[in-house]
Amino acid sequence: MVTNTRKENSRLESHYGLPEEHRRLLAYGAVLALYRVESPRILHLKVPLDQLREGLESAWGIAGREDALNTLEWLLEEGVAIHS
């Protein structure tokens, strides 16, 4: 499980802050998930976890927490240009 420090969370929130409307929608979704007795931290997977890990490593070069954080930061900073 990936956990961030409070300092890291604060840095990410201040750098990639969401507009007020998006924060309200996320809060609403979290309350709804808890009301339905669903954990907002658990995704129901339809494939084995090992298969997901292999896919992340094959497609994105993500083999661990640091790789994932670096890739997410790169996506947020630079993104991927898709041309049609």
Backbone as a chain_set.jsonl record, in Angstrom:
{"seq": "MVTNTRKENSRLESHYGLPEEHRRLLAYGAVLALYRVESPRILHLKVPLDQLREGLESAWGIAGREDALNTLEWLLEEGVAIHS", "coords": {"N": [[0.835, -1.175, 0.0], [0.54, 2.218, -0.826], [1.661, 4.966, 0.915], [1.661, 8.362, 1.806], [3.66, 10.917, 3.27], [2.646, 13.484, 5.582], [3.8, 15.908, 4.888], [4.502, 15.47, 2.217], [1.945, 15.017, 1.133], [0.82, 17.558, 1.561], [2.463, 19.133, -0.086], [1.846, 18.058, -2.624], [-0.908, 18.617, -2.738], [-0.918, 21.417, -2.669], [0.47, 22.011, -4.984], [-0.91, 20.696, -7.044], [-3.575, 21.432, -6.732], [-7.136, 21.043, -6.55], [-9.982, 22.508, -8.168], [-12.618, 24.146, -6.319], [-15.197, 23.098, -6.928], [-14.599, 20.514, -7.892], [-13.451, 19.367, -5.621], [-15.696, 19.299, -3.963], [-17.289, 17.463, -5.351], [-15.704, 15.142, -5.132], [-15.757, 14.829, -2.345], [-18.496, 14.36, -1.973], [-18.724, 11.921, -3.358], [-17.096, 10.31, -1.728], [-18.523, 10.291, 0.691], [-20.871, 9.043, -0.19], [-19.82, 6.533, -0.927], [-18.989, 5.568, 1.581], [-21.471, 5.487, 2.878], [-22.633, 3.458, 1.476], [-21.241, 1.389, 2.473], [-18.765, 0.918, 1.359], [-15.302, 0.861, 0.911], [-13.398, 3.727, 0.367], [-10.774, 3.406, -0.281], [-10.302, 1.06, -1.54], [-10.206, -0.646, -4.526], [-12.271, -2.622, -6.514], [-11.041, -5.321, -8.075], [-10.877, -6.866, -11.262], [-9.041, -8.484, -12.335], [-6.125, -10.462, -11.559], [-3.858, -9.169, -9.071], [-1.102, -9.431, -9.581], [-1.074, -9.507, -12.37], [-1.864, -6.909, -12.982], [0.322, -5.515, -11.935], [2.384, -6.456, -13.613], [1.477, -5.407, -16.03], [1.632, -2.604, -15.547], [4.392, -2.351, -15.238], [5.292, -3.221, -17.739], [4.015, -1.442, -19.573], [4.492, 1.166, -18.572], [6.882, 1.179, -17.221], [6.833, 1.0, -14.482], [7.832, -0.188, -11.503], [7.663, -0.041, -8.835], [6.951, 1.914, -5.848], [8.326, 4.444, -5.971], [8.819, 4.669, -8.741], [6.154, 4.824, -9.603], [5.277, 7.24, -8.372], [7.025, 9.074, -9.594], [6.263, 8.765, -12.287], [3.565, 9.562, -12.179], [3.909, 12.218, -11.37], [5.299, 13.197, -13.586], [3.298, 12.866, -15.56], [1.384, 14.683, -14.612], [2.83, 17.078, -14.741], [3.903, 17.3, -17.408], [2.437, 15.636, -19.084], [0.873, 13.618, -21.653], [0.97, 13.92, -25.023], [-1.576, 13.487, -27.329], [-2.221, 12.823, -30.597], [-4.643, 13.112, -33.098]], "CA": [[0.0, 0.0, 0.0], [1.3, 3.455, -0.927], [1.26, 5.998, 1.866], [2.445, 9.581, 1.707], [3.813, 11.663, 4.5], [1.816, 14.695, 5.593], [4.529, 16.94, 4.144], [4.367, 15.143, 0.801], [0.548, 15.289, 0.781], [0.636, 19.006, 1.526], [3.142, 19.616, -1.29], [1.069, 17.645, -3.791], [-2.174, 19.351, -2.74], [-0.715, 22.819, -3.016], [0.967, 22.087, -6.355], [-1.914, 20.187, -7.978], [-4.865, 21.639, -6.089], [-8.351, 20.923, -7.355], [-10.96, 23.583, -7.991], [-13.603, 23.902, -5.258], [-16.271, 22.226, -7.419], [-14.094, 19.134, -7.959], [-13.307, 18.888, -4.239], [-17.045, 18.987, -3.469], [-17.721, 16.213, -5.985], [-14.958, 14.049, -4.504], [-16.291, 14.661, -0.992], [-19.8, 13.72, -2.124], [-18.477, 10.523, -3.719], [-16.558, 9.604, -0.56], [-19.642, 10.084, 1.626], [-21.733, 8.037, -0.798], [-19.14, 5.242, -0.831], [-19.061, 5.129, 2.981], [-22.87, 5.172, 3.146], [-22.88, 2.15, 0.855], [-20.315, 0.478, 3.15], [-17.643, 0.658, 0.462], [-14.109, 1.578, 1.314], [-12.882, 4.556, -0.723], [-9.384, 3.069, -0.539], [-10.211, -0.262, -2.161], [-10.806, -0.824, -5.85], [-12.6, -4.012, -6.784], [-10.281, -5.694, -9.264], [-11.405, -7.976, -12.037], [-7.897, -9.292, -12.753], [-5.195, -10.655, -10.449], [-2.955, -8.063, -8.775], [0.163, -9.659, -10.289], [-1.276, -9.139, -13.776], [-1.843, -5.447, -13.019], [1.714, -5.091, -11.727], [3.119, -6.745, -14.846], [1.025, -4.444, -17.028], [2.212, -1.299, -15.233], [5.828, -2.38, -15.526], [5.476, -3.354, -19.179], [3.549, -0.266, -20.305], [4.969, 2.448, -18.053], [8.157, 1.047, -16.517], [6.581, 1.182, -13.05], [8.145, -1.415, -10.781], [7.545, 0.204, -7.398], [6.352, 3.17, -5.391], [9.05, 5.608, -6.505], [8.522, 4.735, -10.18], [4.771, 5.284, -9.744], [5.223, 8.66, -8.031], [7.717, 9.824, -10.644], [5.439, 8.732, -13.492], [2.398, 10.421, -11.944], [4.356, 13.609, -11.381], [5.59, 13.53, -14.988], [2.021, 13.016, -16.257], [0.764, 15.93, -14.173], [3.649, 18.211, -15.179], [4.093, 17.371, -18.849], [1.359, 14.912, -19.738], [1.141, 12.866, -22.877], [0.257, 14.521, -26.158], [-2.21, 12.508, -28.219], [-2.608, 13.469, -31.852], [-5.582, 12.29, -33.862]], "C": [[0.881, 1.239, 0.0], [0.766, 4.461, 0.089], [2.197, 7.181, 1.707], [2.583, 10.202, 3.083], [2.925, 12.894, 4.438], [2.469, 15.806, 4.784], [4.375, 16.716, 2.643], [2.935, 15.403, 0.321], [0.304, 16.781, 0.636], [1.259, 19.602, 0.268], [2.337, 19.291, -2.536], [-0.243, 18.426, -3.885], [-1.986, 20.807, -3.146], [-0.279, 22.972, -4.48], [-0.106, 21.709, -7.378], [-3.32, 20.338, -7.404], [-6.037, 21.546, -7.053], [-9.234, 22.144, -7.15], [-12.002, 23.172, -6.946], [-14.7, 22.932, -5.71], [-15.823, 20.761, -7.468], [-13.917, 18.551, -6.566], [-14.669, 18.513, -3.666], [-17.551, 17.669, -4.063], [-16.996, 15.004, -5.393], [-15.47, 13.766, -3.093], [-17.643, 13.953, -1.036], [-19.629, 12.231, -2.44], [-17.957, 9.71, -2.548], [-17.662, 9.311, 0.45], [-20.569, 8.997, 1.097], [-21.119, 6.642, -0.685], [-19.203, 4.705, 0.596], [-20.487, 4.742, 3.36], [-23.219, 3.794, 2.6], [-21.97, 1.066, 1.421], [-19.212, 0.02, 2.195], [-16.449, 1.445, 0.976], [-13.621, 2.424, 0.151], [-11.433, 4.248, -1.072], [-9.21, 1.741, -1.273], [-10.929, -0.258, -3.5], [-11.097, -2.312, -6.029], [-11.979, -4.387, -8.12], [-10.899, -6.9, -9.946], [-10.297, -8.877, -12.561], [-6.961, -9.439, -11.555], [-4.227, -9.472, -10.305], [-1.618, -8.217, -9.502], [0.07, -9.259, -11.754], [-1.267, -7.618, -13.927], [-0.42, -4.919, -12.854], [2.552, -5.305, -12.986], [2.748, -5.744, -15.947], [1.602, -3.06, -16.802], [3.704, -1.26, -15.561], [6.082, -2.436, -17.03], [5.132, -2.061, -19.923], [4.215, 1.033, -19.877], [6.333, 2.375, -17.367], [8.023, 1.252, -15.022], [6.783, -0.147, -12.344], [8.029, -1.229, -9.271], [6.985, 1.58, -7.116], [7.017, 4.397, -6.008], [8.802, 5.78, -8.002], [7.117, 5.288, -10.407], [4.662, 6.779, -9.455], [5.888, 9.519, -9.1], [6.888, 9.883, -11.927], [4.216, 9.628, -13.342], [2.784, 11.894, -11.97], [4.659, 14.062, -12.809], [4.291, 13.747, -15.764], [1.337, 14.329, -15.885], [1.503, 17.158, -14.693], [3.636, 18.38, -16.692], [2.981, 16.698, -19.643], [1.815, 14.187, -20.978], [0.31, 13.508, -23.974], [-0.282, 13.417, -27.055], [-2.695, 13.267, -29.447], [-3.555, 12.551, -32.601], [-5.429, 12.503, -35.34]], "O": [[1.861, 1.306, 0.742], [-0.426, 4.765, 0.114], [3.397, 7.006, 1.495], [1.725, 10.029, 3.948], [2.499, 13.301, 3.357], [1.79, 16.556, 4.083], [4.145, 17.662, 1.889], [2.731, 15.943, -0.766], [-0.349, 17.217, -0.312], [0.666, 20.469, -0.373], [2.163, 20.144, -3.406], [-0.645, 18.846, -4.97], [-2.801, 21.362, -3.883], [-0.626, 23.956, -5.132], [-0.202, 22.32, -8.443], [-4.16, 19.456, -7.58], [-5.935, 21.923, -8.22], [-9.231, 22.744, -6.075], [-12.233, 21.983, -6.726], [-15.087, 22.041, -4.954], [-16.594, 19.867, -7.119], [-14.199, 17.373, -6.346], [-14.786, 17.514, -2.956], [-18.163, 16.861, -3.365], [-17.609, 13.958, -5.178], [-15.6, 12.609, -2.692], [-17.906, 13.055, -0.236], [-20.309, 11.386, -1.859], [-18.331, 8.549, -2.385], [-17.729, 8.212, 1.001], [-21.003, 8.127, 1.853], [-21.821, 5.677, -0.382], [-19.445, 3.515, 0.799], [-20.689, 3.77, 4.089], [-24.007, 3.059, 3.196], [-21.935, -0.05, 0.903], [-18.786, -1.134, 2.232], [-16.595, 2.581, 1.427], [-13.442, 1.903, -0.95], [-10.912, 4.773, -2.056], [-8.087, 1.348, -1.589], [-12.107, 0.089, -3.59], [-10.254, -3.156, -5.726], [-12.342, -3.843, -9.163], [-11.378, -7.829, -9.296], [-10.571, -9.916, -13.163], [-7.004, -8.623, -10.634], [-3.833, -8.856, -11.295], [-1.062, -7.231, -9.987], [1.029, -8.731, -12.317], [-0.72, -7.098, -14.9], [-0.01, -3.989, -13.548], [3.335, -4.438, -13.375], [3.611, -5.293, -16.701], [2.021, -2.403, -17.755], [4.212, -0.272, -16.089], [6.988, -1.772, -17.534], [5.879, -1.636, -20.805], [4.476, 1.904, -20.707], [6.88, 3.405, -16.973], [8.986, 1.636, -14.358], [6.029, -1.1, -12.542], [8.273, -2.166, -8.511], [6.595, 2.313, -8.026], [6.333, 5.289, -6.511], [8.6, 6.897, -8.478], [6.907, 6.119, -11.291], [4.021, 7.508, -10.213], [5.369, 10.573, -9.466], [6.818, 10.926, -12.577], [3.867, 10.367, -14.262], [2.063, 12.72, -12.53], [4.315, 15.179, -13.196], [4.184, 14.699, -16.538], [0.777, 15.007, -16.746], [0.88, 18.16, -15.044], [3.388, 19.474, -17.199], [2.631, 17.138, -20.738], [3.002, 14.153, -21.301], [-0.91, 13.623, -23.859], [0.455, 12.529, -27.484], [-3.471, 14.218, -29.35], [-3.302, 11.353, -32.725], [-6.144, 11.888, -36.13]]}, "num_chains": 1, "name": "protein.A"}
